[in-house]
Amino acid sequence: MQLSVASNNGSLTPAKRIRRIASLADEPTGRNRPSKEGLTWAEVSETTYPLQMRARLFMVGLGTTGSEVVQTVRTTLGEHRPWSGSLGCFQHLLLDAATAPMHWDQGHFRLLEGEQGTGIDGAGTDPREGRARMLRERNYRDLRHGVNGMLLELAAVTSEWALPSLREACDLVVVAGCGGTSGGAIDPFVTLLHDVCRERNLSNARVTVVLLGPEIAIRDAGRSVTAEQARTIRATAAANLVKMLAQFSHTQPTEEIRADGTSFHVPAGERIWDIAWFDQSNGSFDWPTTEEFVAHTAHCLFLRFFTAAGIHAAHRRADLERLGITGRAQP
């Protein structure tokens, strides 16, 4: 499926279009305000790129901000009729320890329950709480069952884009911040994804982790955090990033431990295929609120996974992989 270019840059080559839109990402423009190129963000998505997917996509939001990003991606897909053909090739899950807001897709939300009787909604900023909730046997078992069902639905879809089967290629994307739920649950949730893929024999599934950095949580103009909370949030972000970079480049198989204590192994370099990092500032512009940051991040993910920009980036990355530049360990 392709959309024609309605602006005056229709003569640009695909590579030049990608570079142009990449440059727009640094501009402090809202989704509905014109950019310096005379395009709104909506027009950029709808007219500049052919719609295209590399593989079937399962996207998970962990914690409140991660889930907001994934919900925004899903809402964007549903609001625009030309994009609706991709919905069958896309599944999503919203996971949080706090009650879901009304605008979230309630049918795709799962509450990460804690111990009964605490009277606390959410996991706060303590990653130990999020990890403990993720590793409760009942939570792990129920989530594993739910993820398995969603992947089965994804496998059964006949794509109008002639995508490969789920066993041939599958993108698994986890979007997580560094609060209590997301910061603590992300590592065991990646284990759960590999657990399900192992059972379904999805050896070609690729896990991409999108980490939302600490500064947007701390510097949001509408939020106030204590010094101790700020230290905890930054420490959680650093610990998760260091751990995942180590797993990304580790040359030995990784032992994955389920909630019940049993384990299995994932080949070197395959636990995490790619890591992306988004935060409050890109060096030239600071996002003032989480709401604007979420919209920008969701827009970037849409370009990456639903347009030809992502296909182009994947081809470039494949060459870097072969040259050993990415640093990812080879199985």
C-alpha positions as CSV (number, residue, x, y, z in Angstrom):
1,M,0.0,0.0,0.0
2,Q,1.3,3.4,-0.9
3,L,0.1,7.0,-0.5
4,S,0.9,9.7,-3.0
5,V,3.0,12.7,-2.0
6,A,0.7,15.7,-1.7
7,S,3.4,18.3,-1.0
8,N,6.0,19.9,-3.2
9,N,8.7,17.5,-2.2
10,G,7.4,14.7,-4.3
11,S,10.5,14.6,-6.5
12,L,12.7,13.6,-3.6
13,T,14.2,10.2,-3.5
14,P,13.1,7.9,-0.6
15,A,16.5,8.3,1.0
16,K,16.3,12.1,0.9
17,R,12.8,12.0,2.2
18,I,13.9,10.0,5.2
19,R,16.8,12.5,5.9
20,R,14.4,15.4,5.6
21,I,11.9,13.9,8.0
22,A,14.7,12.9,10.4
23,S,15.7,16.6,10.4
24,L,12.2,17.6,11.3
25,A,12.4,15.5,14.4
26,D,14.6,18.1,15.9
27,E,12.1,20.9,15.3
28,P,9.9,22.0,18.3
29,T,6.7,21.7,16.3
30,G,3.5,20.2,17.6
31,R,1.6,17.5,15.8
32,N,-0.9,20.0,14.2
33,R,1.4,23.0,13.7
34,P,3.3,23.5,10.4
35,S,7.0,22.6,10.3
36,K,9.6,24.7,8.5
37,E,8.9,22.5,5.5
38,G,5.3,23.5,5.4
39,L,4.0,20.1,6.6
40,T,2.2,19.2,9.8
41,W,3.2,16.1,11.6
42,A,0.1,14.4,10.5
43,E,0.9,15.2,6.8
44,V,4.4,13.9,7.3
45,S,3.1,10.5,8.3
46,E,0.2,10.4,5.7
47,T,1.9,11.8,2.6
48,T,5.7,11.5,2.7
49,Y,6.2,7.8,3.1
50,P,4.7,4.7,1.6
51,L,3.1,2.6,4.3
52,Q,5.1,-0.5,4.7
53,M,5.9,-3.1,7.4
54,R,8.9,-5.4,7.7
55,A,7.0,-8.0,9.8
56,R,4.1,-8.6,12.0
57,L,4.4,-6.5,15.1
58,F,3.6,-7.0,18.8
59,M,4.1,-3.9,20.9
60,V,4.0,-3.8,24.7
61,G,3.8,-0.7,26.9
62,L,5.2,-1.2,30.4
63,G,4.2,1.3,33.1
64,T,2.1,4.4,32.6
65,T,4.3,6.4,30.2
66,G,5.3,3.3,28.2
67,S,1.6,2.3,27.9
68,E,0.7,5.9,26.9
69,V,3.2,5.7,24.0
70,V,1.8,2.3,22.8
71,Q,-1.8,3.5,23.2
72,T,-1.0,6.6,21.1
73,V,0.5,4.4,18.3
74,R,-2.7,2.3,18.4
75,T,-5.0,5.3,18.4
76,T,-3.1,6.8,15.5
77,L,-3.5,3.6,13.4
78,G,-7.3,3.5,14.2
79,E,-8.0,7.2,13.4
80,H,-6.7,7.3,9.9
81,R,-8.5,5.1,7.4
82,P,-5.5,4.6,5.0
83,W,-3.6,3.0,7.8
84,S,-6.3,0.6,8.9
85,G,-4.9,-2.2,6.7
86,S,-2.1,-2.6,9.1
87,L,-4.3,-3.2,12.2
88,G,-4.5,-7.0,11.5
89,C,-0.7,-7.2,11.5
90,F,-0.4,-5.4,14.8
91,Q,-1.1,-6.5,18.4
92,H,-0.5,-4.5,21.5
93,L,-0.6,-4.9,25.3
94,L,-0.7,-2.3,28.0
95,L,0.7,-3.4,31.3
96,D,0.7,-1.3,34.5
97,A,0.4,-1.7,38.3
98,A,-2.0,1.2,38.4
99,T,-5.6,1.4,37.2
100,A,-5.9,2.2,33.5
101,P,-7.1,5.6,32.4
102,M,-10.4,5.6,30.5
103,H,-8.9,6.4,27.1
104,W,-6.7,3.3,27.1
105,D,-7.9,0.2,25.1
106,Q,-9.3,-1.7,28.1
107,G,-9.5,-4.9,26.1
108,H,-5.7,-4.9,25.8
109,F,-4.9,-3.7,29.3
110,R,-3.6,-6.0,32.0
111,L,-3.2,-5.0,35.7
112,L,0.0,-6.1,37.3
113,E,-1.4,-7.0,40.7
114,G,0.5,-6.8,43.9
115,E,-0.1,-8.3,47.3
116,Q,-3.7,-8.1,48.5
117,G,-4.6,-5.5,51.1
118,T,-1.9,-2.9,50.4
119,G,-4.4,-0.3,49.3
120,I,-1.8,1.2,47.0
121,D,-2.6,1.8,43.3
122,G,0.7,1.4,41.3
123,A,4.3,0.6,42.1
124,G,5.6,4.2,42.6
125,T,9.2,4.7,41.8
126,D,10.5,1.5,43.4
127,P,11.6,-1.0,40.7
128,R,11.7,-3.8,43.3
129,E,8.0,-3.6,43.5
130,G,7.5,-3.8,39.8
131,R,9.9,-6.8,39.5
132,A,8.1,-8.5,42.4
133,R,4.8,-8.1,40.7
134,M,6.0,-9.4,37.4
135,L,7.5,-12.4,39.1
136,R,4.4,-13.4,41.0
137,E,3.6,-16.8,39.6
138,R,0.0,-15.9,39.0
139,N,0.8,-12.7,37.1
140,Y,3.5,-14.4,35.0
141,R,1.2,-17.3,34.2
142,D,-1.7,-15.1,33.2
143,L,0.5,-12.8,31.1
144,R,2.2,-15.7,29.4
145,H,-1.2,-17.1,28.5
146,G,-2.4,-13.7,27.2
147,V,0.8,-13.0,25.1
148,N,0.6,-16.5,23.6
149,G,-3.0,-15.8,22.6
150,M,-2.2,-12.5,21.0
151,L,0.7,-14.0,19.0
152,L,-1.6,-16.8,17.8
153,E,-4.1,-14.2,16.5
154,L,-1.2,-12.3,14.9
155,A,-0.1,-15.5,13.1
156,A,-3.6,-16.2,11.8
157,V,-4.0,-12.9,10.0
158,T,-3.7,-12.9,6.2
159,S,-1.8,-9.7,5.4
160,E,-2.7,-7.5,2.4
161,W,1.0,-6.5,2.4
162,A,2.3,-10.1,1.8
163,L,4.2,-10.1,5.1
164,P,6.2,-13.2,6.0
165,S,4.6,-15.6,8.4
166,L,5.1,-15.2,12.1
167,R,7.7,-17.9,12.2
168,E,9.7,-16.3,9.4
169,A,9.8,-12.8,11.0
170,C,8.2,-11.1,14.0
171,D,9.0,-7.8,15.7
172,L,8.4,-7.7,19.4
173,V,8.7,-4.1,20.8
174,V,8.8,-3.3,24.5
175,V,8.3,0.4,25.5
176,A,9.3,1.1,29.1
177,G,10.2,4.0,31.3
178,C,12.1,3.9,34.6
179,G,9.4,4.1,37.2
180,G,8.5,1.3,39.6
181,T,6.5,-0.8,37.2
182,S,8.4,-0.4,34.0
183,G,11.8,-0.2,35.5
184,G,11.4,-3.3,37.6
185,A,9.2,-5.4,35.2
186,I,11.1,-4.9,32.0
187,D,13.8,-7.6,32.5
188,P,11.4,-10.4,33.5
189,F,9.0,-9.4,30.8
190,V,11.7,-9.9,28.1
191,T,12.2,-13.3,29.7
192,L,8.4,-14.0,29.3
193,L,8.5,-13.0,25.6
194,H,11.3,-15.4,24.9
195,D,9.5,-18.1,26.9
196,V,6.4,-17.8,24.7
197,C,8.5,-17.6,21.5
198,R,10.4,-20.7,22.5
199,E,7.1,-22.6,22.9
200,R,5.7,-21.3,19.6
201,N,9.1,-22.0,17.9
202,L,9.5,-18.4,16.8
203,S,13.2,-18.5,16.4
204,N,13.3,-15.4,14.2
205,A,11.4,-13.1,16.6
206,R,13.4,-9.9,17.3
207,V,13.0,-8.1,20.6
208,T,13.5,-4.3,20.5
209,V,13.6,-2.4,23.7
210,V,12.5,1.3,23.7
211,L,13.8,2.9,26.9
212,L,12.2,6.1,28.0
213,G,14.9,8.0,29.9
214,P,14.6,9.6,33.4
215,E,14.7,13.3,32.6
216,I,11.2,13.6,31.2
217,A,9.8,12.0,34.4
218,I,11.8,14.4,36.6
219,R,11.6,17.6,34.6
220,D,8.0,17.5,33.4
221,A,6.7,21.0,33.9
222,G,3.5,19.6,35.4
223,R,5.1,17.2,37.9
224,S,6.9,17.5,41.1
225,V,9.3,14.8,42.4
226,T,11.5,14.7,45.5
227,A,15.3,14.5,45.4
228,E,15.1,10.9,46.5
229,Q,12.6,10.0,43.8
230,A,14.8,11.7,41.2
231,R,17.8,9.7,42.3
232,T,15.9,6.4,42.2
233,I,14.5,7.1,38.8
234,R,17.9,7.9,37.4
235,A,19.5,4.9,39.1
236,T,16.8,2.6,37.6
237,A,17.3,4.0,34.1
238,A,21.1,3.6,34.4
239,A,20.9,0.1,35.8
240,N,18.5,-1.1,33.1
241,L,20.5,0.5,30.2
242,V,23.9,-1.0,31.5
243,K,22.3,-4.4,31.9
244,M,20.7,-4.5,28.5
245,L,23.8,-3.2,26.7
246,A,25.7,-6.1,28.4
247,Q,23.1,-8.6,27.2
248,F,23.2,-7.1,23.7
249,S,26.9,-7.7,23.4
250,H,27.3,-10.8,25.6
251,T,28.9,-13.7,23.7
252,Q,27.5,-16.5,25.8
253,P,23.9,-17.9,26.0
254,T,21.7,-16.1,28.5
255,E,19.9,-18.1,31.2
256,E,16.3,-17.0,31.6
257,I,14.6,-17.8,34.9
258,R,10.8,-18.0,34.9
259,A,8.6,-17.0,37.9
260,D,8.4,-20.6,39.1
261,G,12.2,-20.9,39.2
262,T,12.6,-23.1,36.1
263,S,14.9,-21.8,33.4
264,F,15.9,-22.0,29.7
265,H,18.6,-20.4,27.6
266,V,18.6,-17.8,24.8
267,P,21.5,-17.8,22.3
268,A,24.0,-15.0,22.6
269,G,23.0,-11.7,20.9
270,E,19.3,-12.8,20.6
271,R,17.8,-11.7,23.9
272,I,17.7,-8.1,22.7
273,W,18.0,-7.4,19.1
274,D,18.0,-3.6,19.3
275,I,17.8,-0.8,21.9
276,A,16.4,2.7,21.5
277,W,16.6,5.5,24.0
278,F,14.2,8.5,24.1
279,D,14.4,11.3,26.7
280,Q,13.3,14.8,27.5
281,S,16.1,16.5,25.5
282,N,17.8,15.8,22.2
283,G,20.5,18.5,22.8
284,S,18.8,21.2,20.9
285,F,15.2,21.1,22.1
286,D,13.6,20.1,25.5
287,W,10.2,18.6,25.6
288,P,8.4,20.5,28.4
289,T,5.7,17.9,29.3
290,T,5.3,14.2,29.2
291,E,2.2,14.5,27.0
292,E,4.3,16.2,24.2
293,F,7.1,13.7,24.7
294,V,4.7,10.8,24.4
295,A,3.3,12.2,21.1
296,H,6.7,12.6,19.6
297,T,7.9,9.2,20.7
298,A,4.8,7.5,19.3
299,H,5.3,9.4,16.0
300,C,8.9,8.1,15.7
301,L,7.8,4.5,16.4
302,F,5.1,4.8,13.8
303,L,7.7,5.9,11.2
304,R,10.0,3.1,12.3
305,F,7.5,0.2,12.1
306,F,4.8,1.3,9.7
307,T,6.5,3.2,6.9
308,A,9.3,2.7,4.4
309,A,11.6,4.8,6.7
310,G,11.8,1.8,9.0
311,I,12.5,-0.6,6.1
312,H,15.4,1.7,4.9
313,A,16.8,1.9,8.5
314,A,16.6,-1.9,8.8
315,H,18.6,-2.4,5.6
316,R,21.2,0.0,6.7
317,R,21.4,-1.7,10.1
318,A,21.8,-5.1,8.5
319,D,25.0,-3.9,6.8
320,L,26.3,-2.5,10.1
321,E,25.5,-5.9,11.7
322,R,27.6,-7.7,9.0
323,L,30.5,-5.3,9.6
324,G,30.3,-5.8,13.4
325,I,29.7,-2.1,14.0
326,T,26.6,-2.4,16.1
327,G,28.4,-4.4,18.8
328,R,25.6,-7.0,19.0
329,A,26.9,-10.5,19.8
330,Q,26.5,-13.1,17.1
331,P,24.9,-16.4,18.0
